[in-house]
Amino acid sequence: YKMVSLFMQFAGQTTRHKPTLPSHAERLLRARLILEEALETIEALGFVVHPPGQRMSDEHCSLWITDGPTPALTEIADGCADLSVVTIGTLIACGIPDQALLELVDKNNLAKFGPDGHRDEKTGKWLKPPGHQAPDIAGLLNKLGGVS
């Protein structure tokens, strides 16, 4: 968090210390950075993302993924690290400290393994049990003195 904040300051980007919605230009920069790094990581994993309109592999998904280039472990690691930097940078741009947020989300994610939690056979994703409550992110932001 500190190193990303320092990088952002050197790059002339705003770093905030209270939850705040950044300007349109800042949000657009963050969106572009996240998308670029996500697509590079997906390619490193050996896949290609196709935009909507070409073909739909799942009626619930606007993007679809096919096999692509040979996976490369070094590029996967690089992509994951870059994704971490740009997403932590987005939190910094929004004035949200990462540690409290990640602890809240991690605790909530582990609660998905309670009774009736299960793996979706189609996607392989672990699904939360009925009645599972989302983490109270708005409450955290309010506690930090910002907007929800």
HUTAGI-V629184 format. One line per field, one symbol per residue. psi: psi as a letter, one per 20 degrees, with the letter a starting at -180 (. if undefined). Layout:
psi->???
//
This chain:
psi->gghgggghghjkqppqjppqorrggghggggggggghghhggghikrppprqhgqpipijpiqqprqcrpqogghgggggghggghhhhggghikophggghggggggghiijapjqrpohghiqpqqqqippqqmhggggghikaq.
//
